[in-house]
């Protein structure tokens, strides 16, 4: 069974960029991507994203 896919939108390092060609960014890996940054990291390294850190709840 494969591990669950990470949701970059729930990561503290995720941000939306100004670049319309690469709208998703990751501050941990300092990359901009067309797809989810975690997908690009996994595609390049063969490992799931090692920088994922969940956002704190705003309750």
DSSP file (Angstrom, degrees, kcal/mol; ACC not computed):
  #  RESIDUE AA STRUCTURE BP1 BP2  ACC     N-H-->O    O-->H-N    N-H-->O    O-->H-N    TCO  KAPPA ALPHA  PHI   PSI    X-CA   Y-CA   Z-CA
    1    1 A X              0   0    0      0, 0.0     2,-0.2     0, 0.0     0, 0.0   0.000 360.0 360.0 360.0 132.1    0.0    0.0    0.0
    2    2 A X        -     0   0    0      1,-0.1     3,-0.1     3,-0.0     2,-0.0  -0.498 360.0-102.4 -82.6 151.1    1.4    3.4   -1.0
    3    3 A X        -     0   0    0     -2,-0.2    -1,-0.1     1,-0.1     3,-0.1  -0.326  49.2 -88.2 -67.4 154.7    1.7    6.3    1.5
    4    4 A X        -     0   0    0      1,-0.1     2,-0.2    -2,-0.0    -1,-0.1  -0.316  46.6-104.7 -64.2 146.4   -1.0    9.0    1.3
    5    5 A X        -     0   0    0     -3,-0.1     2,-0.2     1,-0.1    -1,-0.1  -0.478  36.7-116.1 -70.7 139.8   -0.2   11.9   -1.1
    6    6 A X        -     0   0    0     -2,-0.2     2,-0.8    -3,-0.1     3,-0.1  -0.530  16.5-136.6 -77.7 143.1    0.9   15.1    0.7
    7    7 A X    >   -     0   0    0     -2,-0.2     3,-2.1     1,-0.2     4,-0.1  -0.880  10.1-162.6-101.8 105.0   -1.4   18.1    0.3
    8    8 A X  G >  S+     0   0    0     -2,-0.8     3,-1.9     1,-0.3     6,-0.3   0.788  86.3  68.8 -58.3 -29.3    0.9   21.1   -0.3
    9    9 A X  G 3  S+     0   0    0      1,-0.3    -1,-0.3    -3,-0.1    -3,-0.0   0.709  98.6  51.7 -64.4 -18.3   -1.9   23.5    0.6
   10   10 A X  G <  S+     0   0    0     -3,-2.1    45,-2.2    44,-0.0     2,-0.3   0.281  92.2  98.4 -99.2   9.2   -1.7   22.2    4.2
   11   11 A X  B X  S-A   54   0A   0     -3,-1.9     3,-1.0    43,-0.2    43,-0.2  -0.777  70.9-138.3-101.8 141.8    2.1   22.9    4.4
   12   12 A X  T 3  S+     0   0    0     41,-2.6    -1,-0.1    -2,-0.3    42,-0.1   0.735 103.4  55.7 -68.2 -21.9    3.7   25.9    6.1
   13   13 A X  T 3  S+     0   0    0     40,-0.3    14,-2.8    38,-0.1    -1,-0.2   0.551  84.7 103.0 -88.7  -8.9    6.2   26.2    3.2
   14   14 A X  E <   +B   26   0B   0     -3,-1.0     2,-0.3    -6,-0.3    12,-0.2  -0.505  44.1 164.1 -77.2 141.3    3.7   26.4    0.4
   15   15 A X  E     -B   25   0B   0     10,-1.9    10,-2.9    -2,-0.2     2,-0.5  -0.984  38.9-113.2-150.6 160.7    2.9   29.7   -1.3
   16   16 A X  E     -B   24   0B   0     -2,-0.3     8,-0.2     8,-0.2     7,-0.1  -0.837  37.4-145.7 -94.4 129.1    1.2   31.0   -4.4
   17   17 A X        -     0   0    0      6,-2.2     8,-0.0    -2,-0.5     6,-0.0  -0.354  19.0-123.0 -90.8 171.8    3.7   32.8   -6.7
   18   18 A X  S    S+     0   0    0     -2,-0.1     2,-0.6     4,-0.1     5,-0.1   0.603  85.1  98.9 -83.9 -15.0    3.3   35.8   -9.0
   19   19 A X    >   -     0   0    0      3,-0.4     3,-0.6     1,-0.2    -2,-0.2  -0.648  60.5-158.8 -82.5 115.2    4.4   33.7  -12.0
   20   20 A X  T 3  S+     0   0    0     -2,-0.6     3,-0.4     1,-0.2    -1,-0.2   0.742  93.3  53.3 -66.6 -21.1    1.4   32.5  -14.1
   21   21 A X  T 3  S+     0   0    0      1,-0.3    -1,-0.2     2,-0.1     2,-0.2   0.759 123.0  26.5 -82.9 -25.5    3.5   29.7  -15.6
   22   22 A X  S <  S+     0   0    0     -3,-0.6    -3,-0.4     1,-0.1    -1,-0.3  -0.663  73.0 163.9-134.7  77.1    4.7   28.4  -12.3
   23   23 A X        +     0   0    0     -3,-0.4    -6,-2.2    -2,-0.2     2,-0.5   0.622  54.0  70.8 -77.8 -13.5    1.9   29.3   -9.8
   24   24 A X  E     -BC  16  33B   0      9,-2.2     9,-3.5    -8,-0.2     2,-0.3  -0.887  61.8-176.6-111.1 133.2    2.9   27.0   -6.9
   25   25 A X  E     -BC  15  32B   0    -10,-2.9   -10,-1.9    -2,-0.5     2,-0.4  -0.877  19.1-153.7-128.5 159.6    5.9   27.5   -4.7
   26   26 A X  E  >> -BC  14  31B   0      5,-2.5     5,-1.5    -2,-0.3     4,-0.8  -0.980   1.7-166.2-131.7 118.7    7.8   25.8   -1.9
   27   27 A X  T  45S+     0   0    0    -14,-2.8   -13,-0.1    -2,-0.4    -1,-0.1   0.768  88.7  59.8 -74.0 -25.8   10.0   27.9    0.5
   28   28 A X  T  45S+     0   0    0      1,-0.2    -1,-0.2   -15,-0.1   -14,-0.0   0.943 120.8  23.8 -67.5 -48.2   11.6   24.8    1.9
   29   29 A X  T  45S-     0   0    0      2,-0.1    -1,-0.2   -16,-0.1    -2,-0.2   0.449 102.5-129.5 -95.9  -2.1   13.1   23.6   -1.4
   30   30 A X  T  <5 +     0   0    0     -4,-0.8     2,-0.3     1,-0.2    -3,-0.2   0.933  61.1 134.6  48.9  55.4   13.0   27.1   -3.0
   31   31 A X  E   < -C   26   0B   0     -5,-1.5    -5,-2.5     2,-0.0     2,-0.4  -0.915  47.3-150.7-127.8 156.6   11.2   25.9   -6.1
   32   32 A X  E     +C   25   0B   0     -2,-0.3     2,-0.3    -7,-0.2    -7,-0.2  -0.970  25.7 179.8-120.0 142.2    8.3   27.1   -8.2
   33   33 A X  E     -C   24   0B   0     -9,-3.5    -9,-2.2    -2,-0.4     4,-0.1  -0.965  40.9-136.1-144.3 156.9    6.2   24.5  -10.1
   34   34 A X  S    S+     0   0    0     -2,-0.3   -11,-0.1   -12,-0.2    -1,-0.1   0.855  99.5  36.5 -75.7 -38.6    3.3   24.1  -12.4
   35   35 A X  S    S-     0   0    0      1,-0.2   -11,-0.2   -11,-0.1    -2,-0.2  -0.236 119.8 -52.3 -96.9-170.8    2.0   21.2  -10.3
   36   36 A X    >>  -     0   0    0      1,-0.1     4,-1.6    -2,-0.1     3,-0.7  -0.474  49.9-130.7 -62.2 134.6    2.2   20.6   -6.6
   37   37 A X  H 3> S+     0   0    0      1,-0.2     4,-2.4     2,-0.2     5,-0.2   0.857 107.3  59.0 -57.4 -35.3    5.7   21.1   -5.4
   38   38 A X  H 3> S+     0   0    0      1,-0.2     4,-2.2     2,-0.2    -1,-0.2   0.855 103.8  52.3 -64.0 -32.8    5.6   17.8   -3.5
   39   39 A X  H <> S+     0   0    0     -3,-0.7     4,-2.4     2,-0.2    -1,-0.2   0.921 110.0  47.6 -66.4 -44.0    4.9   16.0   -6.8
   40   40 A X  H  X S+     0   0    0     -4,-1.6     4,-2.0     2,-0.2    -2,-0.2   0.884 112.0  49.9 -65.1 -39.2    7.9   17.7   -8.4
   41   41 A X  H  X S+     0   0    0     -4,-2.4     4,-2.7     2,-0.2     5,-0.4   0.925 112.6  46.9 -65.1 -44.6   10.2   16.8   -5.5
   42   42 A X  H  X S+     0   0    0     -4,-2.2     4,-2.2     1,-0.2    -2,-0.2   0.883 111.8  51.3 -65.3 -38.3    9.0   13.1   -5.5
   43   43 A X  H  < S+     0   0    0     -4,-2.4    -1,-0.2     1,-0.2    -2,-0.2   0.886 116.1  40.9 -65.4 -39.0    9.4   13.0   -9.3
   44   44 A X  H  < S+     0   0    0     -4,-2.0    -2,-0.2    -5,-0.2    -1,-0.2   0.879 129.3  25.5 -78.0 -39.4   13.0   14.3   -9.1
   45   45 A X  H  < S-     0   0    0     -4,-2.7    -3,-0.2     2,-0.3    -2,-0.2   0.702  91.8-128.7-101.4 -21.9   14.2   12.4   -6.0
   46   46 A X  S  < S+     0   0    0     -4,-2.2     2,-0.3    -5,-0.4    -4,-0.2   0.450  78.7  99.3  84.3  -0.4   12.1    9.3   -6.0
   47   47 A X  S    S-     0   0    0     -6,-0.4    -1,-0.3     1,-0.0    -2,-0.3  -0.865  81.6-102.7-116.5 150.8   11.2   10.0   -2.3
   48   48 A X        -     0   0    0     -2,-0.3    -9,-0.1     1,-0.2    -1,-0.0  -0.314  63.3 -68.9 -64.6 159.3    8.1   11.7   -0.8
   49   49 A X        -     0   0    0      1,-0.2     3,-0.3   -11,-0.1    -1,-0.2  -0.256  44.2-167.8 -54.4 125.1    8.6   15.3    0.3
   50   50 A X  S    S+     0   0    0      1,-0.2    -1,-0.2    -3,-0.1    -2,-0.1   0.490  80.0  61.0 -93.6  -5.6   10.9   15.4    3.3
   51   51 A X        +     0   0    0      2,-0.0    -1,-0.2   -13,-0.0   -38,-0.1   0.397  68.2 132.2-102.9   2.5   10.1   19.1    4.1
   52   52 A X        +     0   0    0     -3,-0.3     2,-0.4   -41,-0.1   -41,-0.1  -0.344  25.5 172.5 -63.2 128.6    6.4   18.8    4.8
   53   53 A X        -     0   0    0     -2,-0.1   -41,-2.6     0, 0.0   -40,-0.3  -0.962  30.3-124.2-137.7 118.5    5.3   20.6    8.0
   54   54 A X  B     -A   11   0A   0     -2,-0.4   -43,-0.2   -43,-0.2     2,-0.1  -0.281  24.8-114.0 -66.5 143.7    1.6   20.9    8.7
   55   55 A X        -     0   0    0    -45,-2.2     2,-0.2     1,-0.1    -1,-0.1  -0.412  33.7-108.8 -70.2 151.4    0.1   24.3    9.3
   56   56 A X        -     0   0    0     -2,-0.1     2,-0.1     1,-0.1    -1,-0.1  -0.557  36.7-103.2 -79.4 147.9   -1.3   25.0   12.8
   57   57 A X        -     0   0    0     -2,-0.2     2,-0.8     1,-0.1    -1,-0.1  -0.473  21.0-139.2 -69.9 141.5   -5.1   25.2   13.2
   58   58 A X              0   0    0      1,-0.2    -1,-0.1    -2,-0.1    -2,-0.0  -0.490 360.0 360.0 -98.9  62.0   -6.4   28.8   13.5
   59   59 A X              0   0    0     -2,-0.8    -1,-0.2     0, 0.0    -2,-0.0   0.411 360.0 360.0-103.8 360.0   -9.0   28.0   16.2
